[in-house]
Amino acid sequence: MDASGENLSLKRIKVLIAKLGLDTHWRGAITVAHILKNAGMDVLYLGNSMPEDIIEAVIDEDPQVVGLSSLGGAHLSLGEKVLELAKTHNLHNTKVYVIGGVIPPDDEQKLLKIGYDLVFGANATEQEIINGIKNKLSEKGLLTI
Amino acid sequence: MQKHENHENKSLEALKDSIIQKGVSKVLEERLAAGGLKRQKLFSEEALKEIKQKYEEWMNILDEKTRQSFSRPFYTILGSKERLPRSLIYTPLDVSELDYLNDIGFSGHPPFTRGIHPNMYRGKQITIRPIVGFGTPEDTNKRIRFLLSHGATGINIVFDLPTIQEYDSTHPYAKGQVGLCGVAIDTIEDMKLLFENVQLDTLSVSLTTHYPSNTMILTAMFLVAAEEMGYEWRDLRGTVQNDPVMEAVVRTSPESLPPTAIFKIHVDNMEFLRLNVPKWNFVTYNGYNLREAGVDEITEIAVAFSNALEASLEMMRRGYQPDEFLDRMAFFWGIGNDFFLEIARMRAARRIWYKLARYILGSSSSRSWWCRFHVQTSGISLTRVEPLNNIARSTLHALAGILGHAQSLHVSCYDEAYSVPTEAAHLISLRIQQIIQEETGITEVVDPLAGSFYVEWLTNRAEEEILKEIDLIWRMGGLTKAIEMGWLHRKIAEFSYTDYKQIQEKIIKIVGVNYYESEKEDHQIDVFRYPENAEERQRIKLEKIRSERDNELVADKIEKIKEAAKDGKNLFPYVVEAVRERATEGELFEAFKQVYGLWTPLVRI
């Protein structure tokens, strides 16, 4: 994909990526980090973090996108906590929250209901991820062209 | 086993230096030549000449289009990286140097290409060793007994993330993750519940501990639990992983110990278990998880062997003879999609390990020369789309594992991309192995692909590539150094991304996903639901233990671990004493952290 063309507007977008909790499967997180970086975004990889640390980093770094990776089954328990904290700190509407990993279909709906903007499974394509983020950024008025 | 205090450490240092400077392959070559190894070619010069002539004649009569397919690049397979392009056809010309006795030989004899036992699966069937672990020990115990009653012949315990990462179920980091991905173990009491009504002196138990540090803690708990259940340590059979690469590279965690500390604990485990639990396999170099994280089939083996070499040299520096510990080293490979390469590299692995164990490390007993391994079929190649297709994929992987003559096998379940397996999915995995074993005759003949020009060529090529990569690792000073420099982290990050890109670009084909794309949006299957309240149930048990044990005694035992660490002593016996008094896993990890400090791996985007 040509990052300089259609994704020009993504250049000023800052993304924070974290492994949710103690999950050790870092392959997906690092791959998505690469994808977003190649699409022109400014990517910060936080590594394994608990919800409190993630929100703390969101406050410090002020990204437009928060991406969480969970393949260990904690997507609901810890995933919900992240958004709760985001709401407490009034960080919910000013950022796009994305979660991906091994997530059963029913839980996908639950996560969207909790307030995640996007949920991705193992077979999500590069296009889906980038376009998904882009659309959500624009819906939330975070994309400046 | 006696510890040899006066081992020649100088010559060991010299050996290490020469490996680093010349590369393992060069040292091996020199030592083989010094041993006066004579090679006898299987194919005569005349025969080869005639085959070459006929081959060219055959090529010349082919039309242009047919000939083009000879040079078509070998298509890229998930998990492989085009290191070994293939021709259309293989002939004796591709294996012209083949020496039957030196390169292939007989099963159970050097170089063990054909398997480690003379009668292979006729003598000992493959161990059916399913992975199991979820919820509390009580929950997992039920599934263990289900699997054993349906024909499993071994058990592979996986632990939940807090247990693997060494936090108690009550730790803030454990919140929401207790009993997910594996079983929760906090104290020796949990270990006893896990194996309630399981016969520990006849069953071979694999504890998928991954890291050296949790291997020390969890194995100590297992040993003391077994002891309290009435078993003797000398009767226990089983395996742990105890792999430094798992802890320093494959793991990501909020808190990691430094690579040198991990390596020290790794060798402590080997030493203690060797001396005290004679039937225990104290290390399983885990290529599987590394490969799943993102390296190819060559790096997988090269890293594991470099790891094993480094640990062996350290054991020798501590005064042990190679024959005193090599017989209990084991390996663990992932089996992916490149069917023939998978088989070939398992054959190559046995041949290489034999040479390394004999000619580099200088062992003399044939058991020390065995490259024994467990295999698990690939998880990353299983799809979420049309999940039942995964049964076909796993069956092919399992077949490769059996043709490669693995000692034990776990077939990944078809619902891998959804969750922990359901009981039904688990049963299918067992059945796949039983069908191959009992219905097809595949296991009746030893190494049935030996002598195939293609498979022998591929075995040779795999051997060359693995040795080349081992040399590369040693040129960096060995694996621990290479890890500290970030080499392996970088490799994984690049590999995973390339794999992903190639899937997107359809260079790597995945049926139903990017080829013959599934029309169905919804792939409803039964998905496993974790048992309820595992966290709460663990918390109640743990709080009870904490209130009933002698807390001063526990604190004292933990203090002794820290003192021993400062004195550079083997920590295992001190950990045994602490778990006996009901010290928790988290408390022991805390002690390690206090002594060794924390390390941040070099993960760069």
Interface residues (C-beta under 8 A of the other chain):
Chain A: K19 G21 L22 D23 T24 H25 W26 R27 G28 I30 T31 A33 H34 I35 K37 V43 Y45 G47 N48 S49 M50 D53 G72 G73 A74 L76 S77 L78 K81 V102 P104 P105 D106 G121 A122 N123 T125 E126 Q127
Chain B: L161 P162 I164 Q165 Y167 P172 Y173 A174 K175 G176 Q177 L180 C181 V250 R251 T252 S253 P254 E292 A293 G294 I380 T383 R384 V385 A417 Y418 S419 V420 I492 A493 S496 Y497 Y500 K501 Q504 V513 D522 Q524 V527 Y530 V603 I605
